[in-house]
Amino acid sequence: MTERLPEEVSRFVDAVEALVSIEDDAECAEAISRALQYWGENSPKLRETRQDRVVRLREQGKTWQEIGDLMGVHFTRAQQIAKGIRGANRPTKKDVAEAQSPTE
C-alpha cells in the first residue's frame, strides 16, 4: 500500500527526483548545489513553521499522542518539536550521565 502524500510534498519529491535524474554530471551537481543552497537558507523557516503549528494544535486541545499520530512521529518527538528541540540538540546518553555525575 502506497501512502498518499499531500500535493506540496509530492511536488517536492518529484523535484528531487528530477534533479537526481539529470544525466550530465556537471549540470546535475550544479543544480543540486543550488537547491541545497536554497534549502539551507529556508530550512529554519520550515522548522519554525512546524513548531508554531504543533503549538497551535496543542492549544486547540489535541493530545501529544494525537499530534504525533498526525505527524507520523512518536508523541515525545511532537513534544520536542513544540519546544524547538532539534535532533542535533538532543543530549546524548553520555551527556546526560555526565551532567548527573558529581564533579570532583
KOLLOTI-521826 format. One line per field, with one value per residue: residue in one letter; x, y, z of N, C-alpha, C, O, CB in turn. Coordinates in nm, 4 decimals, decimal comma, padded with zeros to 6 digits. Glycine has a CB too. Layout:
<nodes>
resn: (A; ...)
n_X: (X; ...)
n_Y: (Y; ...)
n_Z: (Z; ...)
ca_X: (X; ...)
ca_Y: (Y; ...)
ca_Z: (Z; ...)
c_X: (X; ...)
c_Y: (Y; ...)
c_Z: (Z; ...)
o_X: (X; ...)
o_Y: (Y; ...)
o_Z: (Z; ...)
cb_X: (X; ...)
cb_Y: (Y; ...)
cb_Z: (Z; ...)
</nodes>
This chain:
<nodes>
resn: (M; T; E; R; L; P; E; E; V; S; R; F; V; D; A; V; E; A; L; V; S; I; E; D; D; A; E; C; A; E; A; I; S; R; A; L; Q; Y; W; G; E; N; S; P; K; L; R; E; T; R; Q; D; R; V; V; R; L; R; E; Q; G; K; T; W; Q; E; I; G; D; L; M; G; V; H; F; T; R; A; Q; Q; I; A; K; G; I; R; G; A; N; R; P; T; K; K; D; V; A; E; A; Q; S; P; T; E)
n_X: (00,0846; 00,0647; 00,1434; -00,0496; 00,0692; 00,0590; -00,0168; 00,1810; 00,4051; 00,4398; 00,5055; 00,7509; 00,9015; 00,8965; 01,0455; 01,2978; 01,3569; 01,3708; 01,5995; 01,7976; 01,7868; 01,9076; 02,1122; 02,3695; 02,6669; 02,7985; 02,6019; 02,4028; 02,5299; 02,5664; 02,3003; 02,1957; 02,3591; 02,2697; 02,0050; 02,0469; 02,1661; 01,9527; 01,7824; 01,9245; 01,9065; 01,6383; 01,5474; 01,5328; 01,2998; 01,1028; 01,1252; 01,0571; 00,7947; 00,6726; 00,7032; 00,5478; 00,2948; 00,2554; 00,2434; 00,0105; -00,1758; -00,1704; -00,2707; -00,5275; -00,6320; -00,5532; -00,4060; -00,0697; -00,0221; -00,2146; -00,1213; 00,1339; 00,0580; -00,0744; 00,1420; 00,3052; 00,5020; 00,6603; 00,4901; 00,6512; 00,8409; 00,6847; 00,6372; 00,8994; 00,9420; 00,7589; 00,8846; 01,1007; 01,3241; 01,5806; 01,7029; 01,9856; 02,0244; 01,9406; 02,0313; 02,2949; 02,3111; 02,5478; 02,6065; 02,3943; 02,4476; 02,6966; 02,6200; 02,4693; 02,6485; 02,8450; 03,0758; 03,4303)
n_Y: (-00,1175; 00,2168; 00,5229; 00,8159; 01,1235; 01,4676; 01,7199; 01,9238; 01,8074; 01,5904; 01,7219; 01,8273; 01,5924; 01,4953; 01,6984; 01,6600; 01,4067; 01,4770; 01,6381; 01,4506; 01,2860; 01,4201; 01,3885; 01,4841; 01,5104; 01,7437; 01,9400; 01,8282; 01,8240; 02,1003; 02,1937; 02,0591; 02,1682; 02,4337; 02,3942; 02,2904; 02,5096; 02,6913; 02,5412; 02,5321; 02,7986; 02,8216; 02,6160; 02,6732; 02,8289; 02,6423; 02,4649; 02,6387; 02,7086; 02,4575; 02,4067; 02,6171; 02,5426; 02,2968; 02,3785; 02,5319; 02,3293; 02,1926; 02,3917; 02,3909; 02,1813; 01,9244; 01,6092; 01,5066; 01,2578; 01,2450; 01,4518; 01,3578; 01,1260; 01,2441; 01,3634; 01,1528; 01,0765; 00,9810; 01,0479; 01,1769; 01,2975; 01,4866; 01,6554; 01,7476; 01,8871; 02,0957; 02,2328; 02,3228; 02,1653; 02,0324; 01,7524; 01,7442; 01,8864; 01,7353; 01,5879; 01,3489; 01,0123; 00,9905; 01,2614; 01,3230; 01,1455; 01,2454; 01,4990; 01,4340; 01,3214; 01,3667; 01,6348; 01,6358)
n_Z: (00,0000; -00,0912; 00,0528; 00,0374; -00,0504; 00,0591; -00,1857; -00,2111; -00,0929; -00,2579; -00,4972; -00,4196; -00,3778; -00,6396; -00,7615; -00,6456; -00,7476; -01,0188; -01,0195; -00,9462; -01,1649; -01,3745; -01,6469; -01,7307; -01,5608; -01,4544; -01,4831; -01,3233; -01,0694; -01,0297; -01,0287; -00,8063; -00,6080; -00,6105; -00,5293; -00,2725; -00,1521; -00,1473; 00,0120; 00,2552; 00,3316; 00,3821; 00,5468; 00,8281; 00,8376; 00,7732; 00,9933; 01,2050; 01,1345; 01,1478; 01,4232; 01,5315; 01,4332; 01,5590; 01,8261; 01,8080; 01,7483; 01,9874; 02,1562; 02,0620; 02,1892; 02,1280; 02,2050; 02,2920; 02,1851; 01,9784; 01,8145; 01,7500; 01,6090; 01,3910; 01,2650; 01,2129; 01,3875; 01,7009; 02,0081; 02,1970; 02,0384; 01,9104; 02,1272; 02,1696; 01,9320; 01,9635; 02,1671; 02,0351; 02,0098; 01,8336; 01,6428; 01,6534; 01,8822; 02,0905; 02,3943; 02,4332; 02,5681; 02,7074; 02,7611; 02,9332; 03,1442; 03,2313; 03,3155; 03,5328; 03,7017; 03,9950; 04,0209; 04,0508)
ca_X: (00,0000; 00,1420; 00,0863; -00,0777; 00,1345; -00,0019; 00,0290; 00,3057; 00,5132; 00,4572; 00,5797; 00,8883; 00,9642; 00,9165; 01,1547; 01,4226; 01,3797; 01,4119; 01,7393; 01,8803; 01,7843; 01,9824; 02,2163; 02,5006; 02,7196; 02,8251; 02,4724; 02,3358; 02,5985; 02,5375; 02,1592; 02,1789; 02,4234; 02,1782; 01,8901; 02,0915; 02,1855; 01,8186; 01,7318; 01,9928; 01,8553; 01,4957; 01,5100; 01,4858; 01,1622; 01,0178; 01,1263; 00,9808; 00,6534; 00,6261; 00,6928; 00,4300; 00,1730; 00,2401; 00,1966; -00,1295; -00,2556; -00,1785; -00,3628; -00,6618; -00,6765; -00,5062; -00,3079; 00,0590; -00,0377; -00,2871; -00,0320; 00,2354; -00,0060; -00,0973; 00,2702; 00,3774; 00,6167; 00,6272; 00,4362; 00,7588; 00,9040; 00,5941; 00,6662; 01,0299; 00,9241; 00,6911; 00,9831; 01,2090; 01,4410; 01,6195; 01,7748; 02,1238; 02,0263; 01,9034; 02,1511; 02,3254; 02,3092; 02,6732; 02,5917; 02,3022; 02,5197; 02,7980; 02,5507; 02,4157; 02,7599; 02,9033; 03,2088; 03,5346)
ca_Y: (00,0000; 00,3394; 00,6354; 00,9330; 01,2425; 01,5960; 01,7653; 02,0001; 01,7127; 01,5128; 01,8065; 01,8350; 01,4628; 01,4931; 01,7902; 01,5931; 01,3020; 01,5427; 01,6778; 01,3306; 01,2220; 01,4973; 01,2978; 01,5473; 01,5153; 01,8814; 02,0075; 01,7704; 01,8722; 02,2424; 02,2095; 02,0132; 02,2683; 02,5478; 02,3523; 02,2792; 02,6455; 02,7415; 02,4630; 02,5773; 02,9296; 02,8150; 02,5104; 02,7267; 02,8739; 02,5230; 02,4173; 02,7334; 02,6951; 02,3302; 02,4258; 02,7017; 02,4666; 02,1963; 02,4531; 02,5665; 02,2075; 02,1675; 02,4928; 02,3521; 02,0732; 01,7928; 01,5462; 01,4819; 01,1358; 01,2809; 01,5325; 01,2656; 01,0413; 01,3276; 01,3927; 01,0299; 01,0673; 00,9421; 01,1636; 01,2512; 01,3811; 01,6006; 01,7459; 01,8094; 01,9838; 02,2108; 02,3045; 02,3685; 02,0788; 01,9674; 01,6262; 01,7695; 01,9496; 01,6406; 01,5405; 01,2071; 00,9428; 01,0251; 01,3977; 01,3158; 01,0786; 01,3375; 01,6075; 01,3818; 01,2772; 01,4731; 01,6764; 01,6135)
ca_Z: (00,0000; -00,1019; 00,1261; -00,0463; 00,0032; 00,0233; -00,3174; -00,2000; -00,0640; -00,3804; -00,5915; -00,3695; -00,4081; -00,7852; -00,7938; -00,6072; -00,8470; -01,1422; -01,0016; -00,9457; -01,2969; -01,4749; -01,6970; -01,7351; -01,4242; -01,4118; -01,4710; -01,2061; -00,9490; -01,0144; -00,9928; -00,6680; -00,5224; -00,5996; -00,4484; -00,1332; -00,1013; -00,1166; 00,1248; 00,3757; 00,3693; 00,4144; 00,6408; 00,9567; 00,8213; 00,7816; 01,1326; 01,2877; 01,0994; 01,2053; 01,5677; 01,5566; 01,4056; 01,6648; 01,9434; 01,7833; 01,7628; 02,1319; 02,2095; 02,0186; 02,2754; 02,0844; 02,2941; 02,2273; 02,1058; 01,8563; 01,7309; 01,6979; 01,5079; 01,2728; 01,2010; 01,1848; 01,4781; 01,8372; 02,0814; 02,2632; 01,9363; 01,8934; 02,2395; 02,1440; 01,8239; 02,0221; 02,2481; 01,9482; 02,0247; 01,7089; 01,6596; 01,6917; 02,0138; 02,1946; 02,4630; 02,4235; 02,6968; 02,7743; 02,8135; 03,0470; 03,2535; 03,2810; 03,3850; 03,6591; 03,7849; 04,0754; 03,9759; 04,1522)
c_X: (00,0896; 00,0695; 00,0667; -00,0179; 00,0529; 00,0601; 00,1634; 00,4247; 00,5431; 00,5358; 00,7263; 00,9641; 00,9921; 01,0330; 01,2894; 01,4562; 01,4265; 01,5579; 01,8320; 01,8901; 01,8534; 02,1027; 02,3562; 02,5508; 02,7394; 02,6943; 02,3971; 02,3967; 02,5669; 02,3932; 02,1353; 02,2434; 02,3330; 02,0578; 01,9286; 02,1167; 02,0508; 01,7632; 01,7938; 01,9414; 01,7119; 01,4564; 01,4711; 01,3400; 01,0662; 01,0108; 01,0420; 00,8311; 00,5961; 00,6076; 00,5689; 00,3009; 00,1489; 00,1890; 00,0493; -00,2208; -00,2754; -00,2770; -00,5076; -00,7150; -00,6346; -00,4047; -00,1768; 00,0499; -00,1082; -00,1974; 00,0757; 00,1785; -00,0299; 00,0313; 00,3477; 00,5040; 00,5682; 00,5796; 00,5447; 00,8329; 00,8164; 00,6175; 00,7981; 01,0193; 00,8587; 00,7873; 01,0989; 01,3352; 01,4658; 01,6960; 01,9166; 02,1330; 01,9903; 02,0293; 02,1697; 02,3163; 02,4349; 02,6639; 02,5028; 02,3734; 02,6233; 02,7345; 02,5000; 02,5252; 02,8124; 03,0433; 03,3077; 03,5997)
c_Y: (00,1245; 00,4515; 00,7534; 01,0549; 01,3671; 01,6459; 01,8378; 01,9084; 01,6309; 01,5929; 01,8186; 01,7066; 01,4526; 01,5816; 01,7282; 01,4852; 01,3622; 01,5869; 01,5569; 01,2687; 01,3021; 01,4136; 01,3569; 01,5673; 01,6576; 01,9562; 01,9583; 01,8247; 02,0186; 02,2646; 02,1686; 02,1127; 02,3891; 02,5140; 02,3437; 02,4165; 02,7057; 02,6705; 02,5124; 02,7108; 02,9235; 02,7065; 02,5650; 02,7730; 02,7547; 02,4701; 02,5070; 02,7226; 02,5674; 02,3443; 02,5072; 02,6228; 02,3592; 02,2632; 02,4880; 02,4437; 02,1743; 02,2644; 02,4641; 02,2334; 01,9338; 01,7402; 01,5303; 01,3579; 01,1661; 01,3595; 01,4441; 01,1772; 01,1194; 01,3482; 01,2676; 01,0161; 01,0217; 01,0659; 01,2424; 01,3403; 01,5036; 01,7029; 01,8198; 01,9158; 02,1107; 02,2960; 02,3582; 02,2864; 02,0070; 01,8409; 01,6465; 01,8283; 01,8538; 01,5885; 01,3905; 01,1443; 00,9774; 01,1644; 01,3985; 01,2541; 01,1719; 01,4517; 01,5632; 01,3372; 01,3933; 01,5072; 01,6593; 01,7416)
c_Z: (00,0000; -00,0310; 00,0306; 00,0218; -00,0289; -00,1073; -00,3099; -00,1739; -00,1885; -00,4846; -00,5495; -00,4031; -00,5580; -00,8259; -00,7590; -00,7092; -00,9797; -01,1341; -01,0141; -01,0854; -01,4065; -01,5182; -01,6958; -01,5920; -01,3727; -01,3896; -01,3470; -01,0776; -00,9238; -00,9680; -00,8478; -00,5718; -00,5027; -00,5125; -00,3012; -00,0716; -00,0619; 00,0060; 00,2556; 00,4255; 00,4203; 00,5137; 00,7782; 00,9503; 00,8330; 00,9248; 01,2219; 01,2605; 01,1579; 01,3555; 01,6021; 01,5375; 01,5110; 01,7922; 01,9268; 01,7960; 01,9108; 02,1973; 02,1709; 02,0982; 02,2332; 02,1855; 02,2178; 02,1400; 01,9738; 01,7603; 01,6695; 01,5880; 01,3788; 01,1932; 01,1619; 01,2673; 01,6154; 01,9133; 02,1530; 02,1641; 01,9087; 02,0049; 02,2159; 02,0357; 01,8784; 02,1043; 02,1642; 01,9596; 01,8925; 01,7405; 01,7094; 01,8320; 02,1266; 02,2619; 02,4433; 02,5623; 02,7768; 02,8369; 02,9382; 03,1669; 03,3155; 03,3604; 03,5203; 03,7542; 03,8678; 04,0234; 04,0882; 04,1914)
o_X: (00,1803; -00,0500; 00,1560; -00,0500; -00,0148; 00,1764; 00,2504; 00,5332; 00,6593; 00,6227; 00,8154; 01,0773; 01,0988; 01,1108; 01,3853; 01,5709; 01,5127; 01,6318; 01,9327; 01,9907; 01,8579; 02,1846; 02,4522; 02,4851; 02,7013; 02,6779; 02,3356; 02,3245; 02,5432; 02,3680; 02,0627; 02,1883; 02,3210; 02,0139; 01,8517; 02,0917; 02,0377; 01,7039; 01,7235; 01,9333; 01,6690; 01,3426; 01,3824; 01,2656; 00,9608; 00,9031; 00,9647; 00,7502; 00,4851; 00,5070; 00,4932; 00,2080; 00,0345; 00,1004; -00,0284; -00,3313; -00,3836; -00,3567; -00,6000; -00,8283; -00,6752; -00,3277; -00,1733; 00,1085; -00,0659; -00,1983; 00,1049; 00,2431; -00,0082; 00,0298; 00,4448; 00,6008; 00,4482; 00,6246; 00,5316; 00,8822; 00,8685; 00,6176; 00,8072; 01,0803; 00,8993; 00,7727; 01,1849; 01,4429; 01,3817; 01,7476; 01,9628; 02,2386; 02,0072; 02,1240; 02,0728; 02,3141; 02,4293; 02,7069; 02,5328; 02,3613; 02,6368; 02,7898; 02,4884; 02,5002; 02,8236; 03,1196; 03,2728; 03,6896)
o_Y: (00,1355; 00,4731; 00,7864; 01,0858; 01,3725; 01,6173; 01,8151; 01,9305; 01,6053; 01,5381; 01,8200; 01,7115; 01,4067; 01,5455; 01,7422; 01,4736; 01,3048; 01,5744; 01,5619; 01,2064; 01,2572; 01,3734; 01,2870; 01,6333; 01,6886; 02,0267; 02,0371; 01,8667; 02,0580; 02,3450; 02,2363; 02,1391; 02,4409; 02,5957; 02,3852; 02,4373; 02,7645; 02,7336; 02,5321; 02,7344; 03,0120; 02,7052; 02,5076; 02,7576; 02,7655; 02,4344; 02,4584; 02,7271; 02,5672; 02,2987; 02,4704; 02,6352; 02,3335; 02,2097; 02,4752; 02,4543; 02,1333; 02,2253; 02,5081; 02,1897; 01,8353; 01,8165; 01,5394; 01,3538; 01,1179; 01,3356; 01,4546; 01,1557; 01,0670; 01,3503; 01,2753; 00,9531; 01,0238; 01,1770; 01,3638; 01,4467; 01,6128; 01,8234; 01,9403; 02,0222; 02,2214; 02,4181; 02,4302; 02,3332; 01,9302; 01,8239; 01,5742; 01,8208; 01,8862; 01,5491; 01,3149; 01,2155; 00,9920; 01,1849; 01,4665; 01,3040; 01,1775; 01,4957; 01,6440; 01,3171; 01,5053; 01,4180; 01,6675; 01,7420)
o_Z: (00,0825; -00,0515; -00,0475; 00,1365; -00,1316; -00,1358; -00,3940; -00,2277; -00,2203; -00,5525; -00,6344; -00,4512; -00,5987; -00,9141; -00,8349; -00,7524; -01,0462; -01,2317; -01,0847; -01,1193; -01,5210; -01,4356; -01,6632; -01,5114; -01,2599; -01,2901; -01,2752; -00,9872; -00,8096; -00,8783; -00,7750; -00,4650; -00,3916; -00,4315; -00,2145; 00,0471; 00,0455; 00,0935; 00,3547; 00,5460; 00,4944; 00,5607; 00,8413; 01,0472; 00,8956; 00,9726; 01,3046; 01,3532; 01,2111; 01,4098; 01,6919; 01,6173; 01,5482; 01,8590; 02,0214; 01,8492; 01,9529; 02,2826; 02,2393; 02,0779; 02,2949; 02,2438; 02,0951; 02,0319; 01,8687; 01,6396; 01,5504; 01,4855; 01,2696; 01,0702; 01,0866; 01,2248; 01,6429; 01,8850; 02,1685; 02,2013; 01,8861; 01,9796; 02,2395; 02,0463; 01,8429; 02,1103; 02,2150; 01,9226; 01,8458; 01,8509; 01,7977; 01,8949; 02,2441; 02,1940; 02,4376; 02,6627; 02,8990; 02,9504; 03,0364; 03,2788; 03,4378; 03,4612; 03,6125; 03,8730; 03,8181; 03,9864; 04,2060; 04,2754)
cb_X: (-00,0965; 00,1675; 00,1774; -00,2319; 00,2770; 00,0172; -00,0753; 00,2946; 00,4759; 00,3202; 00,5152; 00,8894; 00,8733; 00,7892; 01,1370; 01,4115; 01,2516; 01,3213; 01,7588; 01,8240; 01,6429; 02,0283; 02,1833; 02,4947; 02,8506; 02,9118; 02,3872; 02,3452; 02,7501; 02,5627; 02,0701; 02,2405; 02,5574; 02,1312; 01,8360; 02,2187; 02,2561; 01,7238; 01,7614; 02,1400; 01,8635; 01,4195; 01,6242; 01,5746; 01,1442; 01,0703; 01,2700; 01,0284; 00,6348; 00,7257; 00,8187; 00,4307; 00,1807; 00,3750; 00,2807; -00,1446; -00,1878; -00,0386; -00,3230; -00,6612; -00,8211; -00,4434; -00,3593; 00,1713; -00,1162; -00,4126; 00,0325; 00,2916; -00,1392; -00,1553; 00,3544; 00,4112; 00,6914; 00,7499; 00,3323; 00,8571; 00,9276; 00,4457; 00,6722; 01,1328; 00,8385; 00,5746; 01,0368; 01,2409; 01,4210; 01,7041; 01,7776; 02,1898; 01,9318; 01,8197; 02,1436; 02,4659; 02,2986; 02,7911; 02,5325; 02,1755; 02,5882; 02,8805; 02,4353; 02,3223; 02,8725; 02,9090; 03,2082; 03,6394)
cb_Y: (-00,0006; 00,3758; 00,6757; 00,9516; 01,2561; 01,7013; 01,8570; 02,1042; 01,6197; 01,4710; 01,9466; 01,8598; 01,3447; 01,5382; 01,9234; 01,5319; 01,2195; 01,6630; 01,7459; 01,2286; 01,1970; 01,6378; 01,2559; 01,6831; 01,4412; 01,9552; 01,9842; 01,6165; 01,8527; 02,3163; 02,1264; 01,8720; 02,3123; 02,5921; 02,2163; 02,1942; 02,7345; 02,7226; 02,3125; 02,5868; 03,0237; 02,7946; 02,4122; 02,8432; 02,9454; 02,4134; 02,4109; 02,8772; 02,6966; 02,2160; 02,4948; 02,8244; 02,4029; 02,1233; 02,5817; 02,6290; 02,0892; 02,1806; 02,6315; 02,3185; 02,0769; 01,7999; 01,4072; 01,4659; 01,0295; 01,3631; 01,6466; 01,1787; 00,9848; 01,4630; 01,4766; 01,0231; 01,2042; 00,8762; 01,1180; 01,1545; 01,3000; 01,5535; 01,6671; 01,7030; 01,9233; 02,1648; 02,2133; 02,5098; 01,9763; 02,0615; 01,5505; 01,8631; 02,0661; 01,5239; 01,5736; 01,1847; 00,7894; 01,0187; 01,4909; 01,2334; 00,9501; 01,3934; 01,6592; 01,2660; 01,2176; 01,4320; 01,8223; 01,5170)
cb_Z: (00,1227; -00,2487; 00,2459; -00,0700; -00,0531; 00,1377; -00,3801; -00,0882; 00,0546; -00,4372; -00,6007; -00,2166; -00,3615; -00,8578; -00,7193; -00,4649; -00,8683; -01,1714; -00,8647; -00,8469; -01,3374; -01,4179; -01,8358; -01,8118; -01,4176; -01,5161; -01,5979; -01,2084; -00,9617; -01,1466; -01,0866; -00,6490; -00,5825; -00,7386; -00,4972; -00,1246; -00,2072; -00,2372; 00,1045; 00,3506; 00,2518; 00,2904; 00,6557; 01,0004; 00,6849; 00,6877; 01,1861; 01,2621; 00,9473; 01,1743; 01,6223; 01,4633; 01,2674; 01,6920; 01,9647; 01,6437; 01,6897; 02,1976; 02,1600; 01,8701; 02,2845; 01,9414; 02,3469; 02,3321; 02,1850; 01,8908; 01,8131; 01,8105; 01,5612; 01,3140; 01,2925; 01,0394; 01,4884; 01,9082; 02,1822; 02,3307; 01,8054; 01,8930; 02,3730; 02,1033; 01,7094; 02,1090; 02,3570; 01,9782; 02,1411; 01,6209; 01,5295; 01,5915; 02,0155; 02,1366; 02,6124; 02,3617; 02,6761; 02,6748; 02,7054; 03,0107; 03,2025; 03,1648; 03,3013; 03,6323; 03,6983; 04,2244; 03,9267; 04,1023)
</nodes>
